[in-house]
Amino acid sequence: MLVLVAPGQGAQKPGLLTPWLELPGVFDRVAQWSAAIDLDLVHYGTEADAEAIRDTAVAQPLLVAASLLSAYELLDNRPEQDSPGSFGAVGAVAGHSVGELAAAALAGVLTPLEAMRIVRARALAMAEAAAISETGMSAVLGGDQETVTAHLDKLGLTPANMNGAGQIVAAGTTEQLAALSADRPEKARVIALKVAGAFHTTHMASAVPAMEAAVADIEPGDPAVRYVSNLDGQVVDSGQEVVRRLVHQISAPVRWDLCMDTFGELGATTLIELCPGGTLTGLAKRAQPQLRNLALKSPDDLDPARALVAEHLSA
């Protein structure tokens, strides 16, 4: 079974859209999305530097756009076409944090334009929430999970991303994160992340009403393919429930470890991470080494990825 996954904030890189915009029709699609959300995705995806795209209000829409564009090129399943392309090869979809919006669009819960409009509202609301106080996130690598989470609790930090493969992302105030850096859990390393807030914690609670408003007029479809949720790693078969979770997940921890467990339980054999790939395939290599995996970083990766898709179409 093939699983398609979309990365979350922190995966963005300068120039990530540049090679994709050279493909037929892609520039026009990005320009349409840019106009719809009042954000120049072409500029931020080609010319902007790392600091500019670190901004939450920019990074989140840019990541969802990149994931969707790469998925449509991979599967020959563009939103303006009626043909499902190669989507029948996909057995499940999931996204890490903001990547869930790309996954929801690919599953048919949202249209691509709805996903882009929602992610723009999400990004602005979360950026505003992050500006209330000085907060951030740090990856804790290694150590015993129970020992690490107990240490974070002692420092007042939240295990905002339980990523599996020996990685937990702690979130909280800059003072709390400084204390973590100075007092690391036993046998663990701490690496500060390039994000602008304590996402997936109570620090984001003020952004929830804006998300509720952003989805108020949405009439979601039920997932056309298994949708694996960050909340608890479970498969969600109701579009309404997917949207409800998308709203409240911004202030709740990401359980990517449970998502990967579910991939194994479903019988996944192959994982493809959409652009800008690398983070989730890295986790999969350590947590589920039996999975074949491939990261879509540029159009150069499309041919080997399409070969994996073709195998699952004929299986």
Secondary structure as UniProt FT lines:
FT   STRAND          2..6
FT   TURN            9..10
FT   TURN            14..19
FT   HELIX           20..22
FT   TURN            24..25
FT   HELIX           26..37
FT   HELIX           41..46
FT   HELIX           50..54
FT   HELIX           56..75
FT   TURN            79..80
FT   TURN            85..86
FT   HELIX           87..89
FT   STRAND          90..95
FT   TURN            97..98
FT   HELIX           99..106
FT   TURN            107..108
FT   HELIX           112..130
FT   STRAND          135..142
FT   HELIX           145..154
FT   TURN            155..156
FT   STRAND          158..164
FT   TURN            165..166
FT   STRAND          167..173
FT   HELIX           174..182
FT   TURN            186..187
FT   STRAND          188..192
FT   TURN            199..200
FT   HELIX           202..207
FT   HELIX           208..214
FT   TURN            215..217
FT   STRAND          226..228
FT   TURN            230..232
FT   HELIX           239..248
FT   HELIX           249..251
FT   HELIX           256..266
FT   STRAND          270..273
FT   HELIX           279..287
FT   TURN            289..290
FT   STRAND          292..295
FT   HELIX           299..301
FT   HELIX           302..314
//
